Amino acid sequence: MATMTTKETTRPLPPANTMFAAFRRSDGSFDGVFYTGVRTTGIFCRPSCRAKKPRRENVQFFPSVSDALFAGYRACKRCHPLAATGDHPGWVKRLLATVERREGSRLLDKELKTMQIDPARARRYFQDRFGMTFQAYSRSRRMGAALSQLRLGLSLDDTAAESGYESLSGFRDAFSKVFGTPPGKAEQAQPISLSWVETPLGPMIAGARDGKLVLFEFTNRRMIEAQLEILKRRLKAPFVAGETPVVDTLRRELTEYFAGRLERFTMPLDAPGTPFEESVWTELLKIPFGETRSYQDLAKKVGEPGAARAVGRANGMNRIAIVIPCHRVVNKGGQLGGYGGGLWRKHALLHLERTRQPISAR
């Protein structure tokens, strides 16, 4: 049984071979059970889709629309997976069309009201149908447009076409909204090169600059856009899409880590923050593989025994997940506490480190 996880709950799915066979034969009886992402096109479909079927190695499965969207996929225009559980009322169709037309840019509550749409109603509808609020849906489309470029590794022209843009200018605008710089400015001095990294816990973005890892985050983390903005400001550098030796090393070491064979990552890091944040992150790197510390323990380590809450905030601001092991910090009573990537991921990482049992690919 393949196990997929969304938010903080685990959802069992049929075996991967069963899902692929259903997708190959366009079996509508599996609609709503899973969604299929096609890596070569950046599109996700419902099982009944009649489009040409890809090879098995180019397919990955998702338990929900939100998982597929936050992995950087966009909805298929043939099988309409966003409407897989039935047609949408007129006001929702109008809202979806507006999001696509504006390339995912945020629609404020006052704008929804101008469209005669109650923001609370939109929030509830999207939460019920798609497993996320309307604003989270808009954010996923905003991120997905740019993440598609990272995942597909295509040329600028091909990426714009595959991302559904009729012009390069439209794609450049969408990319710039997320990353703050046009995608063609790779010649700028010491940019932050962003890469797409597949992991058993879901897709992640890795950022490298000047031979050091500066970013490693889950693509569906709520704070991802804020973290990108903070990093760009602190390093005074633009973002570009591109592979680097640092990320090559990261991928190799992640394979060993998720197999339970690697205890410490070796690539150099650059994690600029406030002096307090940096002191907390330095202590995180000292927590041994397989062990945990409480927020109170860390507060004492940094010389601020009454600053457990501040330690928690600094922990949450860590931009290099897993490598700087903020998942090893728990509440004083041993409860997991919070985690930007979702508590289910924190539980999986701690279980891996305690037992050395490999985490299988999604």
VMD Tcl script that draws the C-alpha trace (Angstrom):
set ca {
  {0.00 0.00 0.00}
  {1.46 3.35 -1.03}
  {1.14 5.92 1.71}
  {0.77 9.57 0.86}
  {0.62 12.33 3.38}
  {-1.13 15.66 3.23}
  {-1.03 18.37 5.87}
  {-0.68 16.47 9.16}
  {-2.60 13.30 8.40}
  {-1.59 10.15 6.58}
  {-3.79 9.00 3.74}
  {-3.34 5.48 2.33}
  {-3.51 5.13 -1.44}
  {-3.63 2.06 -3.66}
  {-0.28 0.55 -4.68}
  {1.60 2.64 -7.24}
  {1.31 -0.08 -9.90}
  {-2.46 -0.19 -9.39}
  {-2.72 3.58 -9.75}
  {-0.59 3.65 -12.88}
  {-2.62 0.84 -14.45}
  {-5.84 2.73 -13.68}
  {-4.40 5.89 -15.18}
  {-3.23 4.03 -18.30}
  {-6.74 2.70 -18.95}
  {-8.43 6.01 -17.99}
  {-10.42 4.30 -15.24}
  {-12.98 6.78 -13.94}
  {-13.75 4.63 -10.90}
  {-10.51 5.97 -9.35}
  {-11.45 9.64 -9.78}
  {-11.11 11.38 -6.44}
  {-8.93 8.58 -5.05}
  {-5.67 10.02 -6.42}
  {-4.27 12.52 -8.89}
  {-1.48 11.94 -11.39}
  {1.31 14.43 -12.06}
  {3.23 14.18 -15.33}
  {6.80 15.43 -14.87}
  {7.48 16.06 -18.56}
  {4.57 18.48 -18.95}
  {4.05 19.84 -15.44}
  {0.36 18.92 -15.63}
  {-1.75 16.89 -13.20}
  {-4.80 14.87 -14.18}
  {-7.51 12.74 -12.70}
  {-7.32 8.98 -13.45}
  {-10.02 9.10 -16.13}
  {-8.11 11.57 -18.32}
  {-8.02 10.54 -22.00}
  {-4.83 12.40 -22.86}
  {-1.79 10.54 -24.17}
  {-0.22 8.51 -21.38}
  {3.39 9.10 -20.29}
  {6.00 6.56 -19.25}
  {5.88 5.24 -15.70}
  {9.10 7.04 -14.68}
  {7.53 10.38 -15.63}
  {4.52 9.94 -13.35}
  {3.99 10.68 -9.67}
  {0.83 10.33 -7.62}
  {-0.85 12.71 -5.19}
  {-3.66 12.21 -2.68}
  {-5.16 15.66 -3.19}
  {-5.40 18.67 -5.46}
  {-3.44 20.78 -2.96}
  {-0.52 18.31 -2.96}
  {-0.33 18.43 -6.76}
  {-0.59 22.21 -6.94}
  {2.04 22.81 -4.29}
  {4.34 20.37 -6.09}
  {4.31 22.86 -8.98}
  {1.82 21.11 -11.26}
  {-1.03 22.90 -13.02}
  {-4.46 21.44 -13.74}
  {-5.06 19.59 -17.01}
  {-7.36 21.53 -19.35}
  {-8.74 18.30 -20.77}
  {-9.92 16.38 -17.71}
  {-10.34 19.39 -15.35}
  {-9.17 17.78 -12.09}
  {-10.20 20.85 -10.10}
  {-13.79 19.87 -10.86}
  {-13.25 16.14 -10.31}
  {-15.96 15.91 -7.68}
  {-18.57 17.73 -9.74}
  {-19.11 20.99 -11.55}
  {-18.54 24.29 -9.77}
  {-21.20 26.96 -9.26}
  {-20.93 30.06 -11.43}
  {-19.27 32.29 -8.84}
  {-16.50 29.72 -8.31}
  {-15.89 29.35 -12.06}
  {-15.60 33.13 -12.26}
  {-13.15 33.15 -9.35}
  {-11.01 30.36 -10.83}
  {-10.89 32.16 -14.18}
  {-9.81 35.37 -12.45}
  {-6.98 33.60 -10.63}
  {-5.70 32.09 -13.88}
  {-6.01 35.39 -15.75}
  {-4.06 37.19 -13.04}
  {-1.48 34.39 -12.91}
  {-2.11 33.63 -9.26}
  {-1.59 37.16 -7.94}
  {-3.31 37.64 -4.62}
  {-6.95 38.72 -4.59}
  {-7.71 40.73 -1.48}
  {-10.98 40.36 0.41}
  {-12.09 43.79 -0.74}
  {-11.62 42.69 -4.36}
  {-13.70 39.57 -3.74}
  {-16.44 41.75 -2.31}
  {-16.26 43.95 -5.42}
  {-16.92 40.74 -7.39}
  {-19.91 40.15 -5.05}
  {-18.19 37.10 -3.52}
  {-18.16 36.63 0.25}
  {-14.52 35.95 1.31}
  {-15.66 33.57 4.07}
  {-17.76 31.61 1.58}
  {-14.81 31.36 -0.81}
  {-12.56 30.17 2.01}
  {-15.00 27.45 3.07}
  {-15.68 26.27 -0.48}
  {-12.01 25.93 -1.40}
  {-11.24 24.26 1.92}
  {-14.01 21.70 1.37}
  {-13.29 21.03 -2.32}
  {-9.53 21.44 -2.60}
  {-8.32 20.93 0.96}
  {-6.96 24.48 1.26}
  {-8.26 28.02 1.57}
  {-8.80 30.27 -1.43}
  {-5.69 32.31 -0.61}
  {-3.62 29.10 -0.34}
  {-4.96 28.06 -3.75}
  {-3.90 31.40 -5.25}
  {-0.48 31.03 -3.66}
  {-0.08 27.53 -5.09}
  {-0.78 28.84 -8.60}
  {1.66 31.69 -8.04}
  {4.39 29.32 -6.91}
  {3.53 26.61 -9.42}
  {4.19 28.83 -12.43}
  {7.75 29.44 -11.31}
  {8.42 26.01 -9.82}
  {7.51 24.37 -13.11}
  {10.60 25.94 -14.61}
  {12.79 24.46 -11.90}
  {11.29 20.99 -12.24}
  {11.27 20.75 -16.02}
  {14.73 22.24 -16.59}
  {13.71 23.54 -20.01}
  {14.91 26.51 -21.97}
  {13.13 29.81 -21.36}
  {11.07 29.50 -24.56}
  {10.06 25.90 -23.86}
  {9.31 26.63 -20.21}
  {7.00 29.50 -21.11}
  {5.15 27.26 -23.57}
  {4.93 24.28 -21.20}
  {3.73 26.56 -18.39}
  {0.75 27.59 -20.49}
  {1.89 31.12 -21.34}
  {1.28 32.44 -24.82}
  {4.18 34.89 -24.60}
  {7.59 35.10 -22.98}
  {6.62 38.42 -21.43}
  {3.73 36.77 -19.59}
  {6.00 34.07 -18.24}
  {8.67 36.58 -17.23}
  {6.07 38.61 -15.35}
  {4.79 35.53 -13.49}
  {8.31 34.40 -12.65}
  {9.28 37.84 -11.42}
  {6.24 38.05 -9.12}
  {7.55 35.07 -7.19}
  {11.32 35.36 -7.42}
  {11.74 39.12 -7.76}
  {13.90 39.00 -10.87}
  {13.35 38.09 -14.55}
  {14.31 34.47 -15.36}
  {16.83 35.49 -18.03}
  {19.16 37.46 -15.74}
  {21.47 34.58 -14.87}
  {24.44 36.76 -15.71}
  {23.98 38.89 -12.59}
  {26.76 38.65 -10.03}
  {26.42 35.80 -7.55}
  {22.70 35.10 -7.89}
  {20.92 32.51 -5.74}
  {20.50 29.47 -7.99}
  {17.27 27.60 -7.28}
  {16.81 23.90 -8.04}
  {13.96 21.43 -7.71}
  {14.75 18.47 -5.42}
  {12.52 15.39 -5.18}
  {12.50 13.76 -1.72}
  {10.50 10.92 -0.13}
  {8.66 13.59 1.88}
  {7.65 15.64 -1.13}
  {9.28 18.17 -3.47}
  {11.60 20.82 -2.07}
  {13.39 23.94 -3.33}
  {17.14 24.16 -2.85}
  {19.05 27.41 -3.20}
  {22.82 27.79 -3.55}
  {25.12 30.78 -3.82}
  {28.88 31.13 -3.96}
  {29.41 27.40 -3.36}
  {27.16 27.24 -0.28}
  {23.64 25.98 0.44}
  {21.41 28.90 1.45}
  {17.92 27.43 1.15}
  {16.19 24.06 1.42}
  {12.43 24.22 1.94}
  {9.29 22.19 1.23}
  {7.41 23.72 -1.69}
  {4.09 23.75 0.16}
  {5.34 25.42 3.31}
  {3.09 28.35 4.11}
  {6.04 30.71 4.68}
  {7.96 29.81 1.53}
  {7.35 33.12 -0.26}
  {8.24 35.13 2.84}
  {11.39 33.06 3.29}
  {12.41 33.70 -0.31}
  {11.90 37.42 0.16}
  {13.91 37.50 3.42}
  {16.75 35.53 1.85}
  {16.89 37.77 -1.21}
  {17.02 40.83 1.03}
  {19.66 39.45 3.41}
  {21.98 38.27 0.64}
  {21.19 41.19 -1.67}
  {21.03 38.76 -4.57}
  {18.48 37.86 -7.26}
  {17.04 34.39 -7.82}
  {17.67 32.38 -10.97}
  {16.89 28.80 -11.90}
  {19.91 26.54 -12.25}
  {21.80 23.48 -11.02}
  {24.94 23.76 -8.89}
  {27.57 21.35 -7.51}
  {26.31 22.12 -3.99}
  {22.85 20.83 -4.82}
  {24.34 17.80 -6.58}
  {26.06 16.99 -3.29}
  {22.83 17.61 -1.40}
  {20.92 15.14 -3.59}
  {23.56 12.43 -3.10}
  {23.65 12.91 0.65}
  {19.85 13.03 0.91}
  {19.70 9.60 -0.73}
  {22.00 8.27 1.97}
  {20.17 10.14 4.72}
  {16.70 8.85 3.79}
  {18.18 5.35 3.59}
  {19.26 5.72 7.24}
  {22.97 5.67 6.40}
  {23.99 9.35 6.72}
  {24.07 11.18 10.05}
  {25.59 14.52 9.06}
  {25.54 16.58 5.88}
  {28.84 17.93 4.59}
  {28.04 20.79 2.21}
  {28.98 24.33 3.36}
  {26.08 26.48 4.55}
  {25.27 30.18 4.48}
  {22.37 31.00 6.82}
  {22.26 34.74 7.51}
  {19.91 35.87 10.26}
  {19.78 37.99 13.36}
  {22.53 37.25 15.92}
  {19.98 35.39 18.07}
  {18.68 33.32 15.14}
  {22.20 32.39 14.08}
  {23.07 31.31 17.63}
  {20.01 29.03 17.69}
  {20.80 27.54 14.27}
  {24.38 26.88 15.36}
  {23.07 24.91 18.36}
  {20.69 22.97 16.10}
  {23.68 21.67 14.15}
  {25.12 20.30 17.39}
  {22.11 18.07 18.19}
  {23.26 14.50 17.40}
  {21.46 12.32 14.87}
  {18.74 10.31 16.65}
  {18.43 12.71 19.58}
  {16.12 15.61 20.41}
  {16.30 18.72 22.57}
  {13.56 20.87 24.05}
  {13.07 24.55 23.31}
  {14.06 25.20 26.92}
  {17.29 23.22 26.43}
  {18.20 25.35 23.44}
  {17.37 28.55 25.27}
  {19.87 27.61 27.98}
  {22.49 26.71 25.35}
  {22.30 30.17 23.78}
  {22.49 31.85 27.18}
  {18.85 32.94 27.33}
  {17.16 30.43 29.68}
  {13.85 32.33 29.66}
  {13.65 32.65 25.88}
  {12.02 29.34 24.91}
  {9.37 31.12 22.81}
  {12.01 33.16 21.02}
  {13.91 29.94 20.32}
  {10.73 28.52 18.81}
  {10.40 31.54 16.51}
  {14.05 31.28 15.47}
  {13.53 27.57 14.84}
  {10.61 28.41 12.57}
  {12.72 30.90 10.63}
  {15.30 28.24 9.68}
  {15.47 28.23 5.87}
  {17.59 25.08 5.48}
  {15.30 22.26 6.58}
  {16.64 18.80 7.45}
  {20.27 19.87 6.95}
  {19.96 22.33 9.85}
  {17.86 19.90 11.91}
  {15.14 22.07 13.43}
  {12.98 18.91 13.43}
  {15.04 17.67 16.41}
  {13.52 20.28 18.74}
  {10.43 19.19 20.70}
  {8.32 20.46 23.57}
  {9.52 19.94 27.13}
  {7.15 17.00 27.67}
  {8.37 15.28 24.51}
  {5.44 16.29 22.26}
  {6.43 17.20 18.72}
  {5.53 20.89 18.90}
  {5.43 22.75 15.60}
  {7.17 22.28 12.25}
  {6.97 24.45 9.14}
  {6.86 21.43 6.84}
  {3.99 19.81 8.78}
  {4.04 17.63 11.88}
  {3.75 14.45 9.81}
  {7.11 15.25 8.22}
  {8.67 15.97 11.60}
  {7.40 12.64 12.89}
  {8.78 10.84 9.82}
  {12.22 12.44 10.18}
  {12.49 11.64 13.89}
  {11.33 8.07 13.29}
  {13.95 7.66 10.57}
  {16.69 8.92 12.87}
  {15.60 6.79 15.83}
  {15.18 3.55 13.90}
  {17.28 4.04 10.73}
  {14.36 2.56 8.80}
  {14.46 4.06 5.28}
  {11.74 6.41 4.11}
  {10.50 5.18 0.76}
  {9.82 7.50 -2.14}
  {6.35 8.93 -2.60}
}
mol new
graphics top color blue
foreach p $ca { graphics top sphere $p radius 0.5 }
foreach p [lrange $ca 0 end-1] q [lrange $ca 1 end] { graphics top cylinder $p $q radius 0.2 }
display resetview
